[in-house]
Amino acid sequence: MTSTFLSRRALVGTALTTSLLTAAATPATMAATPSLAASPASTTLPPLDTTALHAAISDLDHPQATAAQLLVSGKAGHWYGTAGVADQRTGAPVRQGDTFRAGSITKVFVATAVLQLAAEGRLDLDKPVQDYLPGLLPDGYAPIKVSQLLNHTSGLPDERIPDSQRTDTPEQILEHRYDQWTPMRLAAALPEDAPMKFTPGTKQEYRGMNYVLAALLLEKVTGKPYGKVIGDRILRPLGLCHTSFPGDDPKLHGPHVHGYLAMSDGTLQDVTEYNQSEAWGEGEIISTTRDLDRFITALFTPGTVLPRTTLDKMFELPAPEVRMVDGSPARYSVGLQTVTVNGVSLWGKTGERYGYNSAMVATRDLRRSAVYSWTPTHRDASQVQMALRIADAITKPTAASR
Protein backbone atom coordinates (compact mmCIF):
# COMPACT_ATOMS: atom_id res chain seq x y z
CA MET A 1 0.00 0.00 0.00
CA THR A 2 1.19 3.52 -0.74
CA SER A 3 0.07 7.02 0.09
CA THR A 4 0.61 10.11 -2.03
CA PHE A 5 2.43 13.37 -1.54
CA LEU A 6 0.47 14.36 1.59
CA SER A 7 3.13 12.85 3.78
CA ARG A 8 5.96 13.92 6.02
CA ARG A 9 8.05 15.24 3.11
CA ALA A 10 5.21 17.40 1.85
CA LEU A 11 4.51 18.83 5.29
CA VAL A 12 8.10 19.47 6.28
CA GLY A 13 9.67 20.28 2.93
CA THR A 14 7.28 23.07 1.91
CA ALA A 15 6.97 26.45 3.57
CA LEU A 16 3.23 26.98 3.38
CA THR A 17 1.14 29.35 5.48
CA THR A 18 3.70 29.07 8.26
CA SER A 19 6.20 31.18 6.29
CA LEU A 20 6.70 34.91 6.35
CA LEU A 21 6.44 35.25 2.59
CA THR A 22 3.37 33.12 2.00
CA ALA A 23 1.64 34.39 5.11
CA ALA A 24 2.21 38.00 4.15
CA ALA A 25 0.76 37.30 0.73
CA THR A 26 -2.75 37.03 2.17
CA PRO A 27 -4.89 39.41 0.06
CA ALA A 28 -6.29 41.08 3.15
CA THR A 29 -2.86 42.19 4.26
CA MET A 30 -1.04 43.20 1.10
CA ALA A 31 -1.17 44.02 -2.58
CA ALA A 32 -0.60 41.41 -5.26
CA THR A 33 3.01 40.38 -5.76
CA PRO A 34 4.54 42.54 -8.53
CA SER A 35 6.82 41.40 -11.30
CA LEU A 36 10.41 42.59 -11.28
CA ALA A 37 9.51 45.35 -13.74
CA ALA A 38 6.99 46.72 -11.25
CA SER A 39 9.49 46.77 -8.39
CA PRO A 40 11.20 50.08 -7.58
CA ALA A 41 14.92 50.30 -8.25
CA SER A 42 15.42 51.77 -4.79
CA THR A 43 13.28 51.12 -1.74
CA THR A 44 12.07 53.89 0.56
CA LEU A 45 12.01 52.44 4.04
CA PRO A 46 10.90 53.84 7.40
CA PRO A 47 13.17 53.96 10.44
CA LEU A 48 13.19 50.76 12.46
CA ASP A 49 10.55 50.64 15.18
CA THR A 50 12.38 48.66 17.85
CA THR A 51 9.28 48.41 20.03
CA ALA A 52 7.32 46.81 17.19
CA LEU A 53 10.19 44.50 16.32
CA HIS A 54 10.47 43.26 19.89
CA ALA A 55 6.70 42.86 20.19
CA ALA A 56 6.62 40.83 16.98
CA ILE A 57 8.76 38.05 18.45
CA SER A 58 7.88 38.31 22.15
CA ASP A 59 4.38 36.81 22.15
CA LEU A 60 5.28 33.13 22.41
CA ASP A 61 1.71 32.15 23.24
CA HIS A 62 0.27 33.23 19.86
CA PRO A 63 1.34 30.94 18.36
CA GLN A 64 2.87 28.66 20.97
CA ALA A 65 6.64 28.62 20.77
CA THR A 66 9.64 28.25 23.05
CA ALA A 67 12.01 30.78 21.45
CA ALA A 68 12.38 33.37 18.73
CA GLN A 69 15.11 35.59 17.32
CA LEU A 70 15.12 38.27 14.66
CA LEU A 71 18.08 40.01 13.01
CA VAL A 72 17.35 43.09 10.91
CA SER A 73 20.15 44.75 8.97
CA GLY A 74 20.89 46.72 5.83
CA LYS A 75 21.54 50.31 4.84
CA ALA A 76 18.36 51.48 6.60
CA GLY A 77 19.21 50.23 10.09
CA HIS A 78 20.17 47.30 12.30
CA TRP A 79 18.46 45.48 15.18
CA TYR A 80 18.70 42.11 16.88
CA GLY A 81 16.39 40.68 19.50
CA THR A 82 15.40 37.40 21.13
CA ALA A 83 12.59 35.90 23.20
CA GLY A 84 12.21 32.68 25.15
CA VAL A 85 14.96 30.16 25.84
CA ALA A 86 17.22 28.05 23.67
CA ASP A 87 16.89 25.05 25.98
CA GLN A 88 13.85 24.36 28.15
CA ARG A 89 15.84 22.05 30.39
CA THR A 90 18.59 24.52 31.30
CA GLY A 91 16.83 27.81 30.67
CA ALA A 92 19.75 29.00 28.55
CA PRO A 93 18.93 32.19 26.63
CA VAL A 94 18.98 32.41 22.85
CA ARG A 95 22.25 33.82 21.54
CA GLN A 96 23.05 35.12 18.09
CA GLY A 97 25.65 32.41 17.47
CA ASP A 98 23.24 29.56 18.24
CA THR A 99 22.57 27.30 15.28
CA PHE A 100 19.12 26.10 14.20
CA ARG A 101 17.58 24.06 11.41
CA ALA A 102 16.79 26.42 8.53
CA GLY A 103 14.85 23.99 6.33
CA SER A 104 14.07 25.11 2.79
CA ILE A 105 16.52 28.01 2.88
CA THR A 106 18.72 25.15 1.65
CA LYS A 107 17.17 25.73 -1.78
CA VAL A 108 18.75 29.17 -2.16
CA PHE A 109 22.23 27.66 -1.70
CA VAL A 110 21.50 24.89 -4.19
CA ALA A 111 20.12 27.32 -6.76
CA THR A 112 23.10 29.62 -6.31
CA ALA A 113 25.57 26.80 -6.93
CA VAL A 114 23.66 25.71 -10.04
CA LEU A 115 23.70 29.29 -11.34
CA GLN A 116 27.43 29.53 -10.72
CA LEU A 117 28.00 26.43 -12.86
CA ALA A 118 25.73 27.89 -15.54
CA ALA A 119 27.71 31.14 -15.53
CA GLU A 120 30.89 29.09 -16.01
CA GLY A 121 29.37 27.26 -18.96
CA ARG A 122 29.41 23.89 -17.18
CA LEU A 123 25.64 23.39 -17.53
CA ASP A 124 22.80 24.87 -19.54
CA LEU A 125 19.70 26.09 -17.70
CA ASP A 126 17.61 25.51 -20.83
CA LYS A 127 18.73 21.92 -21.26
CA PRO A 128 16.46 19.09 -19.98
CA VAL A 129 17.50 17.67 -16.64
CA GLN A 130 16.95 14.24 -18.20
CA ASP A 131 20.02 14.90 -20.39
CA TYR A 132 22.16 15.32 -17.28
CA LEU A 133 20.52 12.56 -15.22
CA PRO A 134 19.55 9.92 -17.80
CA GLY A 135 17.32 7.13 -16.54
CA LEU A 136 16.48 8.84 -13.25
CA LEU A 137 13.00 10.06 -14.23
CA PRO A 138 10.38 7.78 -15.81
CA ASP A 139 10.50 7.70 -19.63
CA GLY A 140 6.97 9.03 -19.90
CA TYR A 141 7.80 12.38 -18.28
CA ALA A 142 8.06 15.40 -20.56
CA PRO A 143 11.48 17.10 -20.84
CA ILE A 144 12.04 19.41 -17.85
CA LYS A 145 14.50 22.28 -18.20
CA VAL A 146 16.97 22.81 -15.37
CA SER A 147 15.51 26.31 -14.90
CA GLN A 148 12.05 24.76 -14.47
CA LEU A 149 13.29 22.77 -11.49
CA LEU A 150 14.71 25.92 -9.93
CA ASN A 151 11.56 28.03 -10.31
CA HIS A 152 9.07 25.23 -9.51
CA THR A 153 7.46 25.02 -12.95
CA SER A 154 8.50 21.39 -13.59
CA GLY A 155 5.02 19.82 -13.48
CA LEU A 156 6.31 16.72 -11.67
CA PRO A 157 3.55 14.42 -10.33
CA ASP A 158 3.17 13.90 -6.59
CA GLU A 159 5.53 11.45 -4.96
CA ARG A 160 4.20 8.24 -3.44
CA ILE A 161 5.42 7.46 0.05
CA PRO A 162 4.69 4.12 1.80
CA ASP A 163 1.91 4.22 4.38
CA SER A 164 4.42 2.85 6.88
CA GLN A 165 6.25 6.19 6.67
CA ARG A 166 3.24 8.39 7.43
CA THR A 167 3.56 11.03 10.15
CA ASP A 168 0.00 12.14 10.77
CA THR A 169 0.50 12.53 14.54
CA PRO A 170 3.34 13.96 16.63
CA GLU A 171 3.94 10.49 18.03
CA GLN A 172 4.49 9.15 14.51
CA ILE A 173 6.90 12.00 13.83
CA LEU A 174 9.03 10.88 16.77
CA GLU A 175 8.75 7.27 15.67
CA HIS A 176 10.38 8.14 12.33
CA ARG A 177 12.98 10.62 13.57
CA TYR A 178 15.92 8.31 12.79
CA ASP A 179 14.71 7.01 9.42
CA GLN A 180 17.46 6.96 6.81
CA TRP A 181 16.76 8.19 3.28
CA THR A 182 18.98 8.39 0.21
CA PRO A 183 18.51 10.81 -2.69
CA MET A 184 17.86 7.91 -5.05
CA ARG A 185 15.17 6.57 -2.71
CA LEU A 186 13.59 10.04 -2.61
CA ALA A 187 13.62 10.29 -6.40
CA ALA A 188 12.21 6.77 -6.69
CA ALA A 189 9.03 8.02 -4.99
CA LEU A 190 8.08 9.72 -8.27
CA PRO A 191 5.52 7.36 -9.86
CA GLU A 192 6.03 5.85 -13.30
CA ASP A 193 2.31 5.40 -13.93
CA ALA A 194 1.12 8.95 -13.18
CA PRO A 195 0.89 11.80 -15.70
CA MET A 196 2.72 15.08 -15.28
CA LYS A 197 0.65 17.57 -13.30
CA PHE A 198 1.02 20.12 -16.07
CA THR A 199 3.22 20.78 -19.07
CA PRO A 200 6.58 22.01 -17.77
CA GLY A 201 6.78 25.79 -17.77
CA THR A 202 3.02 26.44 -17.91
CA LYS A 203 2.19 26.57 -14.17
CA GLN A 204 3.99 26.87 -10.86
CA GLU A 205 3.83 24.57 -7.83
CA TYR A 206 6.29 24.67 -4.96
CA ARG A 207 7.88 21.23 -4.62
CA GLY A 208 10.82 19.98 -2.61
CA MET A 209 11.47 17.24 -5.17
CA ASN A 210 12.58 19.88 -7.68
CA TYR A 211 15.58 20.56 -5.48
CA VAL A 212 16.34 16.93 -4.74
CA LEU A 213 16.86 16.67 -8.50
CA ALA A 214 18.79 19.96 -8.63
CA ALA A 215 21.18 18.72 -5.92
CA LEU A 216 21.65 15.46 -7.82
CA LEU A 217 22.45 17.59 -10.87
CA LEU A 218 25.12 19.44 -8.90
CA GLU A 219 26.70 16.14 -7.96
CA LYS A 220 26.58 14.80 -11.52
CA VAL A 221 28.21 17.88 -13.05
CA THR A 222 30.90 18.32 -10.39
CA GLY A 223 31.52 14.73 -9.28
CA LYS A 224 31.32 15.87 -5.63
CA PRO A 225 28.67 15.69 -2.86
CA TYR A 226 26.39 18.68 -3.21
CA GLY A 227 27.15 19.85 0.33
CA LYS A 228 30.86 19.95 -0.48
CA VAL A 229 30.15 21.84 -3.70
CA ILE A 230 28.28 24.49 -1.72
CA GLY A 231 30.95 24.46 0.98
CA ASP A 232 33.74 25.06 -1.53
CA ARG A 233 31.86 27.64 -3.59
CA ILE A 234 29.82 29.55 -1.01
CA LEU A 235 30.34 28.70 2.66
CA ARG A 236 34.12 29.00 2.90
CA PRO A 237 34.55 31.98 0.55
CA LEU A 238 31.93 33.94 2.54
CA GLY A 239 33.14 32.77 5.95
CA LEU A 240 29.86 31.07 6.84
CA CYS A 241 31.51 29.03 9.58
CA HIS A 242 28.29 28.01 11.34
CA THR A 243 26.39 26.78 8.28
CA SER A 244 26.46 23.09 7.44
CA PHE A 245 24.72 20.20 5.72
CA PRO A 246 24.29 17.38 8.26
CA GLY A 247 23.57 14.46 5.93
CA ASP A 248 22.51 11.57 8.13
CA ASP A 249 23.89 13.08 11.38
CA PRO A 250 20.77 13.71 13.51
CA LYS A 251 22.44 16.02 16.04
CA LEU A 252 23.07 19.75 16.27
CA HIS A 253 26.62 20.23 17.55
CA GLY A 254 27.84 23.19 19.57
CA PRO A 255 25.57 25.96 20.93
CA HIS A 256 22.13 25.64 19.37
CA VAL A 257 18.44 26.35 19.81
CA HIS A 258 16.36 23.30 20.70
CA GLY A 259 13.18 22.50 18.80
CA TYR A 260 10.12 21.07 20.54
CA LEU A 261 6.91 19.40 19.43
CA ALA A 262 3.67 19.13 21.41
CA MET A 263 2.40 15.58 21.72
CA SER A 264 -1.27 14.64 21.56
CA ASP A 265 -1.52 14.93 25.35
CA GLY A 266 -0.02 18.45 25.32
CA THR A 267 3.41 17.56 26.69
CA LEU A 268 6.48 18.85 24.87
CA GLN A 269 9.11 16.56 23.42
CA ASP A 270 12.53 17.74 22.30
CA VAL A 271 12.82 17.05 18.53
CA THR A 272 16.19 18.74 18.02
CA GLU A 273 17.77 15.38 17.27
CA TYR A 274 16.36 14.29 13.92
CA ASN A 275 17.85 12.62 10.85
CA GLN A 276 17.53 15.19 8.07
CA SER A 277 18.25 12.79 5.20
CA GLU A 278 14.55 12.95 4.31
CA ALA A 279 15.15 16.60 3.35
CA TRP A 280 18.32 15.91 1.33
CA GLY A 281 19.01 18.63 -1.19
CA GLU A 282 16.00 20.72 -0.31
CA GLY A 283 15.69 21.31 3.42
CA GLU A 284 18.52 20.01 5.60
CA ILE A 285 20.71 23.07 6.19
CA ILE A 286 21.83 24.21 9.66
CA SER A 287 22.77 27.87 10.13
CA THR A 288 22.60 31.02 12.28
CA THR A 289 20.92 34.39 11.80
CA ARG A 290 24.31 36.04 11.35
CA ASP A 291 25.45 33.57 8.68
CA LEU A 292 22.20 33.84 6.72
CA ASP A 293 22.33 37.63 6.89
CA ARG A 294 25.90 37.56 5.55
CA PHE A 295 24.86 35.17 2.79
CA ILE A 296 21.88 37.14 1.47
CA THR A 297 23.89 40.37 1.62
CA ALA A 298 26.68 38.84 -0.45
CA LEU A 299 24.25 37.11 -2.80
CA PHE A 300 22.37 40.32 -3.62
CA THR A 301 25.64 42.21 -4.24
CA PRO A 302 26.42 41.77 -7.95
CA GLY A 303 29.78 40.17 -8.65
CA THR A 304 30.29 38.83 -5.14
CA VAL A 305 28.64 35.42 -5.48
CA LEU A 306 27.12 35.64 -8.96
CA PRO A 307 27.81 37.83 -11.99
CA ARG A 308 25.20 40.56 -12.40
CA THR A 309 23.53 39.00 -15.47
CA THR A 310 23.26 35.65 -13.70
CA LEU A 311 22.04 37.23 -10.46
CA ASP A 312 19.27 38.96 -12.41
CA LYS A 313 17.73 35.53 -13.04
CA MET A 314 17.01 35.24 -9.32
CA PHE A 315 14.73 38.26 -9.58
CA GLU A 316 12.81 37.15 -12.66
CA LEU A 317 9.36 35.65 -12.17
CA PRO A 318 7.81 33.45 -14.89
CA ALA A 319 5.74 35.08 -17.63
CA PRO A 320 2.46 36.64 -16.35
CA GLU A 321 0.36 33.83 -17.82
CA VAL A 322 2.20 31.29 -15.65
CA ARG A 323 0.31 31.11 -12.37
CA MET A 324 0.37 28.94 -9.26
CA VAL A 325 -1.75 25.80 -9.52
CA ASP A 326 -4.35 27.47 -7.28
CA GLY A 327 -4.67 30.33 -9.78
CA SER A 328 -2.79 32.95 -7.76
CA PRO A 329 0.11 34.87 -9.34
CA ALA A 330 3.45 33.08 -9.60
CA ARG A 331 5.73 34.09 -6.75
CA TYR A 332 8.84 31.93 -7.18
CA SER A 333 11.86 32.88 -9.23
CA VAL A 334 15.07 30.87 -9.62
CA GLY A 335 15.81 29.98 -5.99
CA LEU A 336 13.85 32.81 -4.38
CA GLN A 337 10.32 33.86 -3.54
CA THR A 338 8.93 37.39 -3.59
CA VAL A 339 6.19 39.33 -1.84
CA THR A 340 5.29 42.96 -1.19
CA VAL A 341 4.33 44.00 2.33
CA ASN A 342 3.31 47.57 3.23
CA GLY A 343 4.60 48.63 -0.17
CA VAL A 344 8.04 47.07 0.37
CA SER A 345 9.12 44.34 -2.08
CA LEU A 346 11.03 41.53 -0.39
CA TRP A 347 12.94 38.63 -1.96
CA GLY A 348 14.15 35.60 -0.08
CA LYS A 349 13.20 32.19 1.23
CA THR A 350 11.51 30.52 4.16
CA GLY A 351 12.36 27.27 5.89
CA GLU A 352 10.60 24.75 8.10
CA ARG A 353 11.55 21.61 9.97
CA TYR A 354 9.88 19.88 12.91
CA GLY A 355 10.28 22.34 15.80
CA TYR A 356 11.78 25.12 13.64
CA ASN A 357 10.54 27.90 11.38
CA SER A 358 12.76 30.49 9.68
CA ALA A 359 13.08 33.05 6.90
CA MET A 360 15.79 35.04 5.12
CA VAL A 361 14.56 38.07 3.14
CA ALA A 362 15.84 41.39 1.79
CA THR A 363 14.99 44.23 -0.52
CA ARG A 364 16.90 43.89 -3.76
CA ASP A 365 18.89 47.05 -3.01
CA LEU A 366 19.75 45.69 0.48
CA ARG A 367 18.38 48.71 2.27
CA ARG A 368 16.66 46.20 4.53
CA SER A 369 17.25 42.54 5.20
CA ALA A 370 15.82 40.30 7.90
CA VAL A 371 16.49 36.81 9.18
CA TYR A 372 14.31 35.16 11.76
CA SER A 373 14.15 31.78 13.45
CA TRP A 374 11.61 30.61 15.95
CA THR A 375 10.54 27.29 17.43
CA PRO A 376 6.82 26.51 17.05
CA THR A 377 5.51 23.62 19.11
CA HIS A 378 2.44 22.93 16.95
CA ARG A 379 2.23 22.27 13.22
CA ASP A 380 -0.97 24.12 12.41
CA ALA A 381 -2.31 27.31 10.86
CA SER A 382 -1.64 29.32 14.03
CA GLN A 383 1.99 29.68 12.96
CA VAL A 384 0.90 32.36 10.51
CA GLN A 385 0.51 34.82 13.39
CA MET A 386 4.25 35.07 14.07
CA ALA A 387 5.08 35.44 10.38
CA LEU A 388 2.54 38.21 9.90
CA ARG A 389 3.79 40.15 12.92
CA ILE A 390 7.39 39.99 11.73
CA ALA A 391 6.49 40.91 8.15
CA ASP A 392 4.55 43.92 9.36
CA ALA A 393 7.21 45.06 11.84
CA ILE A 394 10.08 45.09 9.34
CA THR A 395 8.15 47.05 6.70
CA LYS A 396 5.52 49.23 8.40
CA PRO A 397 6.16 52.96 8.74
CA THR A 398 6.45 54.24 12.31
CA ALA A 399 3.96 56.78 13.64
CA ALA A 400 6.64 59.48 13.39
CA SER A 401 7.38 58.68 9.74
CA ARG A 402 3.78 58.60 8.51
Stockholm file with secondary structure:
# STOCKHOLM 1.0

chainA/1-402         MTSTFLSRRALVGTALTTSLLTAAATPATMAATPSLAASPASTTLPPLDTTALHAAISDLDHPQATAAQLLVSGKAGHWYGTAGVADQRTGAPVRQGDTFRAGSITKVFVATAVLQLAAEGRLDLDKPVQDYLPGLLPDGYAPIKVSQLLNHTSGLPDERIPDSQRTDTPEQILEHRYDQWTPMRLAAALPEDAPMKFTPGTKQEYRGMNYVLAALLLEKVTGKPYGKVIGDRILRPLGLCHTSFPGDDPKLHGPHVHGYLAMSDGTLQDVTEYNQSEAWGEGEIISTTRDLDRFITALFTPGTVLPRTTLDKMFELPAPEVRMVDGSPARYSVGLQTVTVNGVSLWGKTGERYGYNSAMVATRDLRRSAVYSWTPTHRDASQVQMALRIADAITKPTAASR
#=GR chainA/1-402 SS CEECSSSHHHHHHSCCTTSHHHHHTCTTTSCCCCCGGGSCSSCCCCCCCHHHHHHHHHCTBTTBEEEEEEEEESTTCCEEEEEEBSCTTTCCBCCTTCBEEEETTHHHHHHHHHHHHHHTTSSCTTSBHHHHSTTTSCTTSCCCBHHHHHTTCCCCCCCCEEGGGCCCSHHHHHHTTTCCCCHHHHHTTSCSSSCCSSCTTSEECCCTHHHHHHHHHHHHHHSSCHHHHHIIIIIHHHTCTTCBCCTTCCCCCSSBCCCEEECTTSCEEECCCCCGGGGTTTTCEEECHHHHHHHHHHHTSTTTSSCHHHHGGGGCCCCTTCEETTSSBCCBCSSCEEEEETTEEEEEEEEEETTEEEEEEECTTSSCEEEEEEEESSCSGGGHHHHHHHHHHHHSCCGGGC
#=GC SS_cons         CEECSSSHHHHHHSCCTTSHHHHHTCTTTSCCCCCGGGSCSSCCCCCCCHHHHHHHHHCTBTTBEEEEEEEEESTTCCEEEEEEBSCTTTCCBCCTTCBEEEETTHHHHHHHHHHHHHHTTSSCTTSBHHHHSTTTSCTTSCCCBHHHHHTTCCCCCCCCEEGGGCCCSHHHHHHTTTCCCCHHHHHTTSCSSSCCSSCTTSEECCCTHHHHHHHHHHHHHHSSCHHHHHIIIIIHHHTCTTCBCCTTCCCCCSSBCCCEEECTTSCEEECCCCCGGGGTTTTCEEECHHHHHHHHHHHTSTTTSSCHHHHGGGGCCCCTTCEETTSSBCCBCSSCEEEEETTEEEEEEEEEETTEEEEEEECTTSSCEEEEEEEESSCSGGGHHHHHHHHHHHHSCCGGGC
//
